[in-house]
Amino acid sequence: MPAPIDRRLLLRRAAMLGASLPFANLIGPACGEAPGLIARRVFFDNPDYINVRLSPDGTQLSYVAPLDGVNDLWVVPLSDLKAARPVTRVTDRNISAGYRWAHTNRHVVFFRERDGDENWRAASVDITDGKIVPLTPETGVKAFLQESDRKFPEEMLLRHNQRDKRYFDMYRVNIVTGASELIYENHDYIALITDSTFRLRLASRLISDGSAEVFERGPDGSWVPFMTVLIAETDTTQLLDFSADGKTLYLIDSRGRDKAALFALDMATRQTTLLAADDDADIVRAVFDENRRPLAALAITDRMRWHAVDQKRRQRPRRSQPLWRRRHQLCQQQRRSPARHGPFRTRHRER
């Protein structure tokens, strides 16, 4: 039978060991051994894989990983995780980590640049045969994803600045054929907000004092004032998405309050409903489901705090409780590319 443990002796020796740890690295130099340098590739090399995504039908995984030292797009069936294969073979510059599955379940839209110019242009790849179709001009433009929806499996809204480098026009693009149709020529706005029907609803621009003006587009194409966001609030106020029926706007709003919170705004009455808030920090991100309903909202203090959005409590808004406070990330299919610019800064509206 093993001898009993002396609790006081155990604690005393544990304390002595803990006190000696800060000096452990001095033993090598004291003996004349130079500490080894950490290889730079540990900090700067490509990760093994990044941005793992699930196809809309749930049968395929995709991710960005190196192929011969250059980041490419890979796919693998969930039924055979050892059968991963690259579907792009870019050899010069890494493709963007931001990409989007199309609702065809066989096409992925990705972005690539040329010679480090950071002009990200869009292309689609058919994962069954590797065929790549350019979706935007091949040179001299910066492009990003505006909108996608399962109602239009072979189409997406893209924006690029070929006509005028200052403004991004909006195009309806067939991701299978590459056919592109200009649907809004933009001469005024830094951001355009669309809904699930690909209808242009809102637009924003900055004015001389740094504040942002948001306008609503009428059925006749005219623009009327919708809201103004003062310069002090532009970093913490984001227009995120419309509901599937287009009647509700979801936004993160810090106007008139100490910390930004997630709200639902009725487009007919202009009444707002609080959906999620944090006592200690701004809400900075929201996650949506396939039906454009908010599921959770994120605040960041010393750790990430995800707050559940309870649809049943919309008529009785109150502060939500954190789902957890640990260092966890929610995984979701992004509806918009990370390159997408929001009304005042990069948007964080995901599903």
Salt bridges, closest charged atoms under 4 A:
GLU113 OE2 - ARG93 NH2 2.96
ASP126 OD2 - ARG106 NH2 2.46
ASP126 OD2 - HIS107 NE2 3.69
GLU138 OE1 - ARG112 NH2 3.91
GLU138 OE2 - ARG121 NE 3.66
GLU147 OE2 - ARG292 NH2 2.84
GLU147 OE2 - ARG335 NH2 2.62
GLU147 OE1 - ARG336 NH2 2.33
ASP149 OD2 - LYS151 NZ 2.97
ASP149 OD1 - ARG292 NH2 3.03
GLU155 OE1 - ARG172 NH2 3.09
ASP164 OD2 - ARG166 NH2 2.90
ASP169 OD2 - ARG163 NE 2.76
GLU185 OE2 - HIS187 NE2 2.72
ASP195 OD2 - ARG201 NH1 3.08
GLU213 OE1 - ARG205 NE 3.23
GLU216 OE1 - ARG270 NH2 2.63
ASP241 OD1 - ARG292 NH1 3.07
ASP241 OD2 - ARG335 NH1 2.99
ASP241 OD1 - ARG349 NH1 2.46
ASP253 OD2 - ARG255 NH2 2.76
ASP258 OD2 - LYS259 NZ 2.51
ASP278 OD1 - ARG305 NH1 3.09
ASP278 OD2 - HIS307 NE2 2.72
ASP279 OD1 - ARG319 NE 3.18
ASP280 OD2 - ARG305 NH1 2.82
ASP289 OD2 - ARG293 NE 2.90
GLU290 OE2 - ARG351 NH1 2.40
ASP310 OD2 - ARG313 NH1 3.77
